[in-house]
Amino acid sequence: MLNFKEILSVSLILFSIIDILGSVPVVLDLRKKSGHIQSAKATIVAGLIMVLFLFLGDKILGLFGIDVGSFAITGALIMFFIGMEMTLGIQLFKPDPDETKSSSIVPLAFPLIAGPGTMTALISLRAEFELWNILIGIVLNLIFVYIVLQSCPWLERKIGKAGFNILRKVFGIILLTIAIKLFKNALAIW
């Protein structure tokens, strides 16, 4: 049964974990490196990953003999390296020349939007809330994610190059800190 309070709770939990507003400098950086970001593609893929993980997450991880802690550590490491790139102005992830010039799937849809934190939260939410309320919370967050991704070029023009460089460094440090926090939490689960 639909419950507004549950939908609001799920939406706020996912909003804080996804943190798309905090990821805007990362998205702008990815856009700069790859040429463009396909907002709809990233949003749809992230949504599919979240829904798939909501229904089958623990089974998928178990199939490969992976526990939630190990999965979270992997995502934390990826986020850590992205934060290092942003903070130090280096390039660790070099795009394959045969790939299309897009970062819409990796690392945007996964692990930035539908990362290990989101996936771990979905497993936890499933134990506490009705399935339909979780699905509505996911959809509401995906709508917001899409709006933010579509607004990134406008934000880039408004912020300017100097502002973007400052934000990139600041959010790089924040992303490093979030990655370390996820890593510590994952070690506690492990």
Residue frames relative to the residue before (quaternion, step in Angstrom):
aa qw qx qy qz dx dy dz
M 1.0000 0.0000 0.0000 0.0000 0.00 0.00 0.00
L 0.4925 -0.6678 0.4768 0.2902 3.56 -1.01 0.85
N 0.0213 -0.7852 0.6172 -0.0458 3.51 -0.93 1.00
F 0.4225 -0.7428 0.4623 0.2367 3.58 -0.47 1.25
K 0.6429 0.5313 -0.3239 0.4467 3.59 0.97 -0.83
E 0.6572 0.4943 -0.3038 0.4811 3.60 0.98 -0.83
I 0.6365 0.5241 -0.3278 0.4612 3.59 0.96 -0.86
L 0.6575 0.5043 -0.3030 0.4708 3.57 0.94 -0.90
S 0.6519 0.5152 -0.3155 0.4584 3.61 0.90 -0.88
V 0.6694 0.4904 -0.2944 0.4741 3.58 0.85 -1.00
S 0.6557 0.5266 -0.3123 0.4418 3.58 0.90 -0.94
L 0.6903 0.4773 -0.2820 0.4648 3.58 0.89 -0.92
I 0.6223 0.5261 -0.3413 0.4684 3.59 1.02 -0.74
L 0.6939 0.4626 -0.2803 0.4754 3.59 0.83 -0.98
F 0.6127 0.5566 -0.3465 0.4413 3.59 1.03 -0.78
S 0.6968 0.4664 -0.2851 0.4644 3.57 0.89 -0.90
I 0.6683 0.4862 -0.3108 0.4695 3.61 1.04 -0.65
I 0.6692 0.4858 -0.3042 0.4729 3.59 0.89 -0.90
D 0.0088 -0.8616 0.5061 0.0369 3.59 1.03 -0.88
I 0.0531 0.8426 -0.5320 0.0644 3.58 0.80 1.02
L 0.6141 0.5389 -0.3650 0.4465 3.61 1.05 -0.61
G 0.6680 0.4862 -0.2906 0.4827 3.56 1.02 -0.77
S 0.6700 0.5035 -0.2876 0.4636 3.57 1.23 -0.45
V 0.3914 0.7463 -0.4729 0.2574 3.61 1.24 -0.11
P 0.6671 0.4760 -0.3401 0.4613 3.68 0.82 -0.75
V 0.6124 0.5305 -0.3479 0.4718 3.60 1.09 -0.67
V 0.6538 0.5123 -0.3052 0.4657 3.57 0.94 -0.93
L 0.6541 0.5055 -0.3114 0.4686 3.58 0.94 -0.86
D 0.6405 0.5184 -0.3139 0.4716 3.57 1.04 -0.80
L 0.6509 0.5031 -0.3099 0.4766 3.60 0.97 -0.85
R 0.6343 0.5359 -0.3171 0.4581 3.55 1.04 -0.85
K 0.6449 0.5264 -0.3076 0.4609 3.55 1.02 -0.86
K 0.6930 0.4854 -0.2709 0.4591 3.59 0.96 -0.90
S 0.8013 0.3386 -0.1581 0.4672 3.56 0.82 -1.01
G 0.5805 -0.6053 0.3773 0.3927 3.59 1.19 -0.21
H 0.7874 -0.1632 0.1129 0.5837 3.58 0.98 -0.77
I 0.2562 -0.7144 0.6285 0.1703 3.50 -1.36 0.33
Q 0.2780 -0.7418 0.5873 0.1660 3.54 -0.89 0.94
S 0.3214 -0.8047 0.4718 0.1630 3.55 -0.05 1.35
A 0.6812 0.4860 -0.2966 0.4602 3.57 0.84 -0.97
K 0.6554 0.5165 -0.3118 0.4545 3.58 0.91 -0.91
A 0.6646 0.4980 -0.3024 0.4679 3.60 0.89 -0.93
T 0.6688 0.5051 -0.2991 0.4563 3.58 0.94 -0.90
I 0.6725 0.4941 -0.2977 0.4637 3.59 0.90 -0.93
V 0.6666 0.4926 -0.3097 0.4658 3.59 0.88 -0.90
A 0.6384 0.5107 -0.3261 0.4746 3.61 0.96 -0.84
G 0.6489 0.5198 -0.3101 0.4610 3.59 0.99 -0.84
L 0.6525 0.5045 -0.3121 0.4715 3.57 0.95 -0.85
I 0.6359 0.5223 -0.3246 0.4663 3.57 0.98 -0.86
M 0.6764 0.5003 -0.2996 0.4499 3.60 0.88 -0.93
V 0.6794 0.4765 -0.2986 0.4715 3.59 0.86 -0.92
L 0.6323 0.5246 -0.3270 0.4670 3.58 0.96 -0.83
F 0.6910 0.4702 -0.2765 0.4743 3.55 0.92 -0.92
L 0.5789 0.5754 -0.3731 0.4411 3.60 1.10 -0.61
F 0.7512 0.3977 -0.2082 0.4840 3.57 0.89 -0.96
L 0.8461 0.1988 -0.0415 0.4928 3.58 0.88 -0.95
G 0.3116 0.8207 -0.4528 0.1559 3.61 1.27 0.01
D 0.7250 0.4249 -0.2630 0.4740 3.55 0.68 -1.05
K 0.6415 0.5215 -0.3220 0.4613 3.60 1.10 -0.66
I 0.6388 0.5225 -0.3239 0.4626 3.60 1.01 -0.82
L 0.6688 0.4846 -0.3022 0.4760 3.56 0.88 -0.91
G 0.6586 0.5178 -0.3003 0.4559 3.58 0.98 -0.87
L 0.5937 0.5811 -0.3528 0.4306 3.58 1.09 -0.71
F 0.7437 0.3614 -0.1992 0.5260 3.57 1.05 -0.78
G 0.4935 -0.6762 0.4168 0.3543 3.57 1.28 0.06
I 0.4813 0.6554 -0.4281 0.3945 3.55 1.22 0.59
D 0.2682 -0.7448 0.5852 0.1757 3.56 -0.91 0.88
V 0.6828 -0.5009 0.3438 0.4058 3.56 -1.27 0.43
G 0.6264 0.5547 -0.3354 0.4330 3.62 1.01 -0.76
S 0.6652 0.4933 -0.3013 0.4727 3.60 0.91 -0.90
F 0.6366 0.5290 -0.3165 0.4633 3.56 1.02 -0.84
A 0.6642 0.5015 -0.2969 0.4682 3.56 0.96 -0.89
I 0.6263 0.5324 -0.3402 0.4567 3.61 1.03 -0.74
T 0.6359 0.5305 -0.3249 0.4567 3.60 0.97 -0.83
G 0.6744 0.4829 -0.2912 0.4767 3.58 0.89 -0.91
A 0.6322 0.5304 -0.3278 0.4598 3.58 1.03 -0.78
L 0.6488 0.5145 -0.3202 0.4603 3.60 0.99 -0.77
I 0.6323 0.5164 -0.3332 0.4717 3.60 0.99 -0.81
M 0.6662 0.4896 -0.3016 0.4749 3.58 0.91 -0.90
F 0.6089 0.5570 -0.3460 0.4463 3.59 1.06 -0.75
F 0.6937 0.4737 -0.2834 0.4627 3.60 0.85 -0.93
I 0.6084 0.5216 -0.3508 0.4844 3.61 1.09 -0.64
G 0.6444 0.5158 -0.3097 0.4720 3.60 1.00 -0.82
M 0.6206 0.5331 -0.3338 0.4682 3.59 1.06 -0.76
E 0.6284 0.5332 -0.3277 0.4620 3.58 0.96 -0.86
M 0.6942 0.4900 -0.2799 0.4468 3.56 0.84 -1.02
T 0.7084 0.4788 -0.2623 0.4474 3.56 0.89 -0.95
L 0.7862 0.3511 -0.1657 0.4809 3.56 0.84 -0.99
G 0.4094 -0.7302 0.4627 0.2916 3.59 1.24 -0.19
I 0.4954 0.6280 -0.4429 0.4051 3.57 1.10 0.74
Q 0.3203 -0.7305 0.5624 0.2179 3.56 -1.26 0.23
L 0.1293 -0.8016 0.5829 0.0315 3.54 -0.49 1.26
F 0.7285 0.3567 -0.2039 0.5481 3.56 1.03 -0.87
K 0.0821 -0.8011 0.5928 0.0110 3.54 -0.38 1.22
P 0.4176 -0.7234 0.4825 0.2637 3.60 -0.71 1.02
D 0.4931 -0.6284 0.5192 0.3039 3.54 -1.16 0.73
P 0.4745 -0.7038 0.4376 0.2967 3.63 -0.71 0.99
D 0.6477 0.5232 -0.3265 0.4474 3.60 1.16 -0.46
E 0.5931 0.5745 -0.3670 0.4284 3.58 1.24 -0.37
T 0.5480 -0.5552 0.4841 0.3963 3.53 -1.25 0.37
K 0.5252 -0.6496 0.4536 0.3105 3.56 -1.12 0.67
S 0.4944 0.6259 -0.4646 0.3847 3.55 0.44 1.23
S 0.2081 -0.7621 0.6028 0.1120 3.53 -1.09 0.78
S 0.2660 0.8210 -0.4763 0.1683 3.56 1.21 0.48
I 0.7215 0.4041 -0.2540 0.5016 3.59 1.00 -0.73
V 0.7816 0.0197 0.0280 0.6228 3.60 0.60 -1.16
P 0.6255 -0.2542 -0.7369 0.0336 1.67 -1.54 1.95
L 0.4468 0.7279 -0.4524 0.2568 3.64 1.16 0.11
A 0.7261 0.3910 -0.2557 0.5045 3.62 0.56 -1.10
F 0.7654 -0.0056 0.0106 0.6435 3.55 1.10 -0.83
P 0.6373 -0.2165 -0.7395 0.0106 1.74 -1.63 1.87
L 0.4588 0.7170 -0.4556 0.2603 3.66 1.17 -0.02
I 0.7559 0.3316 -0.2119 0.5233 3.62 0.81 -0.93
A 0.7955 0.1440 -0.0526 0.5862 3.58 0.65 -1.13
G 0.1442 0.8282 -0.5219 0.1450 3.53 0.53 1.20
P 0.7580 -0.3886 0.2641 0.4524 3.53 -1.29 -0.09
G 0.6024 0.5520 -0.3601 0.4502 3.59 1.10 -0.62
T 0.6592 0.4989 -0.2917 0.4811 3.55 0.97 -0.93
M 0.6862 0.4945 -0.2903 0.4476 3.56 0.88 -0.94
T 0.6407 0.5058 -0.3211 0.4802 3.56 1.00 -0.79
A 0.6363 0.5251 -0.3216 0.4648 3.58 1.02 -0.82
L 0.6403 0.5349 -0.3326 0.4397 3.60 0.96 -0.80
I 0.6264 0.5151 -0.3409 0.4756 3.59 1.01 -0.75
S 0.6699 0.4929 -0.2931 0.4716 3.58 0.98 -0.87
L 0.6541 0.5267 -0.3153 0.4419 3.59 0.93 -0.89
R 0.6044 0.5826 -0.3497 0.4159 3.57 1.06 -0.77
A 0.6631 0.5037 -0.3006 0.4651 3.57 1.12 -0.66
E 0.7545 0.4193 -0.2059 0.4610 3.60 1.14 -0.56
F 0.8099 0.2560 -0.0923 0.5196 3.58 1.02 -0.80
E 0.6147 -0.5382 0.4346 0.3788 3.53 -1.32 0.41
L 0.6132 -0.6017 0.3837 0.3387 3.56 -1.03 0.86
W 0.6763 0.5009 -0.3105 0.4420 3.62 0.85 -0.92
N 0.6385 0.5253 -0.3248 0.4592 3.58 1.04 -0.73
I 0.6307 0.5135 -0.3245 0.4829 3.59 1.07 -0.72
L 0.6526 0.5180 -0.3151 0.4544 3.60 0.94 -0.91
I 0.6477 0.4968 -0.3205 0.4806 3.61 0.96 -0.80
G 0.6309 0.5285 -0.3266 0.4647 3.62 1.01 -0.78
I 0.6298 0.5207 -0.3258 0.4755 3.58 1.04 -0.77
V 0.6709 0.5022 -0.2992 0.4563 3.59 0.85 -0.98
L 0.6461 0.5168 -0.3267 0.4570 3.61 0.91 -0.85
N 0.6652 0.4894 -0.3019 0.4762 3.58 0.97 -0.81
L 0.6489 0.5186 -0.3232 0.4533 3.60 0.99 -0.75
I 0.6022 0.5377 -0.3556 0.4710 3.59 1.07 -0.68
F 0.6685 0.4907 -0.2948 0.4747 3.58 0.92 -0.91
V 0.6210 0.5387 -0.3334 0.4615 3.59 0.99 -0.84
Y 0.6627 0.5099 -0.3062 0.4550 3.59 0.88 -0.94
I 0.6461 0.5173 -0.3204 0.4608 3.60 0.92 -0.88
V 0.6671 0.4919 -0.3034 0.4701 3.60 0.91 -0.90
L 0.6575 0.5076 -0.3180 0.4571 3.62 0.91 -0.87
Q 0.6545 0.5041 -0.3070 0.4726 3.58 1.01 -0.78
S 0.6938 0.4868 -0.2683 0.4579 3.59 1.10 -0.69
C 0.4489 0.7330 -0.4357 0.2672 3.62 1.20 -0.27
P 0.6539 0.4896 -0.3525 0.4566 3.67 0.84 -0.73
W 0.6300 0.5222 -0.3238 0.4749 3.59 1.03 -0.78
L 0.6520 0.5079 -0.3091 0.4705 3.58 0.96 -0.90
E 0.6365 0.5384 -0.3265 0.4454 3.57 0.99 -0.81
R 0.6551 0.4995 -0.3099 0.4747 3.59 1.00 -0.82
K 0.6813 0.4941 -0.2876 0.4571 3.58 0.96 -0.86
I 0.6896 0.4825 -0.2817 0.4607 3.58 0.99 -0.83
G 0.2973 -0.7710 0.5080 0.2432 3.60 0.98 -0.82
K 0.6883 -0.5094 0.3319 0.3957 3.55 -1.28 0.37
A 0.6764 0.4849 -0.3033 0.4641 3.62 0.85 -0.90
G 0.6594 0.5018 -0.3007 0.4721 3.57 0.96 -0.87
F 0.6328 0.5305 -0.3213 0.4636 3.54 1.04 -0.82
N 0.6572 0.5097 -0.3180 0.4551 3.61 0.92 -0.85
I 0.6416 0.5068 -0.3214 0.4778 3.59 1.00 -0.78
L 0.6704 0.4943 -0.2958 0.4676 3.58 0.87 -0.97
R 0.6180 0.5613 -0.3376 0.4348 3.57 1.01 -0.81
K 0.6794 0.4767 -0.2831 0.4807 3.58 0.92 -0.92
V 0.6671 0.5056 -0.3052 0.4540 3.58 0.86 -0.97
F 0.7252 0.4198 -0.2558 0.4820 3.58 0.80 -0.97
G 0.5399 0.5825 -0.4017 0.4558 3.58 1.21 -0.33
I 0.6598 0.4856 -0.2950 0.4917 3.57 0.98 -0.87
I 0.6429 0.5087 -0.3245 0.4718 3.59 0.98 -0.82
L 0.6489 0.5100 -0.3167 0.4675 3.60 0.97 -0.84
L 0.6151 0.5304 -0.3389 0.4747 3.60 1.05 -0.74
T 0.6676 0.5051 -0.2958 0.4602 3.56 0.94 -0.91
I 0.6410 0.5052 -0.3195 0.4815 3.60 0.99 -0.83
A 0.6420 0.5269 -0.3234 0.4534 3.59 0.97 -0.85
I 0.6595 0.4909 -0.3102 0.4774 3.59 0.96 -0.84
K 0.6295 0.5231 -0.3334 0.4679 3.60 1.02 -0.78
L 0.6498 0.5029 -0.3120 0.4770 3.60 0.93 -0.89
F 0.6332 0.5372 -0.3193 0.4566 3.55 1.02 -0.85
K 0.6691 0.4911 -0.2946 0.4736 3.60 0.91 -0.93
N 0.6546 0.5025 -0.3101 0.4721 3.60 0.95 -0.86
A 0.6492 0.5151 -0.3143 0.4631 3.57 1.01 -0.82
L 0.6305 0.5229 -0.3372 0.4640 3.58 1.03 -0.71
A 0.6326 0.5260 -0.3270 0.4649 3.57 1.10 -0.72
I 0.6462 0.5012 -0.3126 0.4833 3.60 1.08 -0.75
W 0.6502 0.5499 -0.2996 0.4303 3.53 1.00 -0.97
